Amino acid sequence: MDEGEHMTGTQALADRFEEHRGQLKAVAYRMLGSLAEAEDAVQESWLRLSRTDTDDIQNLGGWLTTVTGRICLDMLRSRTARREEPMDDAFVPDPVLRPLSQVDPEQEVLQADSVGLALLVVLENLEPAERLAFVLHDMFAVPFDDIAPIVERSAAATRQLASRARRRVRGATPSADTDLGRQKEVLTAFLAASRGGDFEALLALLHPDVVLRADSGSLVRGAAASKVVHGAKAVAEQALMFARFARSAQLMLVGGSVGVVTAPEGRPLSVMGVTVADGRITGMYILADPERLGRLELPDLAGWPAVSDG
């Protein structure tokens, strides 16, 4: 094969790979909870493909999905080995952000497939092999026979991994209202109550057992440090403590649900996702880690109006 034919073959392979990039990134994001690490995993899967004799690959999409899964499993295991203690309960995964204005009602059914922060937080607490089995099988319909070699277990044992993960996910994921209109109503009212310093109104909008996770990274200290806060009264007090930031809050799709980006002068200070059930907030997930916020792909925030109280 001369150099021209080789380049043509490489380009053709790259084009075929690009057809699968979206799916591979979706797999990697659900496995890793980090958009930057997901990109790294997808890039590594391309490098492995480019070094492989593709004549033996019957189903390129399936091959790439399992390779990406294996790469993510290795990344999760090395992450676990590096960590001297379990991941802090306050950890909030990277959210995927989109302007609320991009959603039209007919698209809402499709948005339900977006992975919310509540689910990603639960996935973070699974063992790496459990997470792989659950993500590949339950989210992407990969057969257990294809997952088993990755986790070096039998198909039956792999099925058990997924089953155990499924039970943990069901037990720990709060029920949530998927109607974007109702989510928006609750969040708008919550921000108005925060700005107005209305403690009773805040309490009425919070479920008694609400849990707030605020992930500010390891360098932030003081009142804004990472924390997990339980109960409506304590969470309402936190909302009042940071009420001044509510004035620059903007509603946005955060992981497929209505959330809030706080960005004075277009510079993001925090991103908040919530779960809403029966008109009350049951979970709040705030990412305020300056380093990670700086790496997020944010829609253009400059000049956006803050959310109104209407």
C-alpha positions, 0 to 999 in steps of 0.5 A, a space after each residue: 500500500 502506498 502512502 496515498 492509499 494509507 492516508 485514504 484508508 486512515 481518513 475512511 476509518 476516522 470518518 467511520 469513527 466519527 459516526 460513533 463519537 457521540 455514543 462513545 462520549 455518552 458511554 464514557 460520561 456515564 462511566 466517569 462523571 467527568 466531561 474532560 475524562 470522557 473526552 480522554 477515553 474517547 480519544 484513547 479508543 480512537 488510538 486503539 482503533 487506529 492500531 487495530 486490524 479492522 478486517 476482523 471487526 464485524 460490528 464497529 460500533 459494538 467493538 468501540 463501545 466495549 473498548 471505551 468501556 474497558 478504558 473507562 474501567 481502567 480509569 475508574 480503577 486507577 482513580 480508586 487506587 489513587 484516592 486515599 479515602 472514599 470520594 467525599 459525599 459532597 462530590 458533584 459530577 460535571 453537568 451537561 449544560 444547555 440554554 433553556 430556550 433551546 427546548 421545545 415541548 416536542 423535544 421534552 421526551 428526548 430530554 428525559 434520556 439525559 442523565 441527571 446529576 442525581 443518577 451520576 452521584 449514585 453511579 459514583 458510589 458503585 464499584 467500578 465493575 458494577 458501574 460498567 455492567 450497569 451502564 453498558 447493559 442497562 443504558 446502552 443494551 450491550 449484551 452480558 456476553 460482551 461485557 463479561 470479558 471486560 470485567 473478567 467474569 462469567 456472563 452470569 456473574 456479570 448479570 449479578 453485578 448489573 443486578 446489584 448495581 440496579 438495586 442500589 441505583 433504584 434505592 438511592 435515586 430520588 423520585 423526580 418530576 420530569 415536567 420541565 414546566 413544573 421544575 421551572 415554576 419551583 426553581 423560579 419561586 425558590 430563587 425569588 424567595 432566596 432574593 426576598 429573604 423569605 424563610 417560610 417560602 423557602 421552607 415550603 418549597 423544600 422537601 423536609 428531607 431535602 439533601 444539598 451537596 455543594 462541591 467547591 473543590 479541595 481549595 475553597 475554605 470557609 462558608 463556601 467550602 464543600 459540604 452536605 446539608 440535610 433537612 429543609 431548615 438547614 438548606 433554607 439557611 444556606 439559601 439565605 446565606 448566599 441570597 446575594 448570588 440569586 440575583 445573578 442566577 439564570 435558568 438553564 438545562 442542567 443534565 436534562 432538567 431545569 437548573 441554575 447557573 449563577 454568573 455575575 457579569 457572565 463569569 460562572 460561580 456555580 451550577 446547580 441541578 435539582 430534583 423536584 417531586 410533588 412541587 418541592 425540591 428533594 435534592 440540590 447538586 451544586 458545582 462551585 469548584 472554580 477549576 472544574 467550572 473553568 473547564 465546562 462548556 458553558 453557553 454564552 452567558 454574557 448579557 443574559 438577563 437574570 431569571 425574573 420572579 414571574 
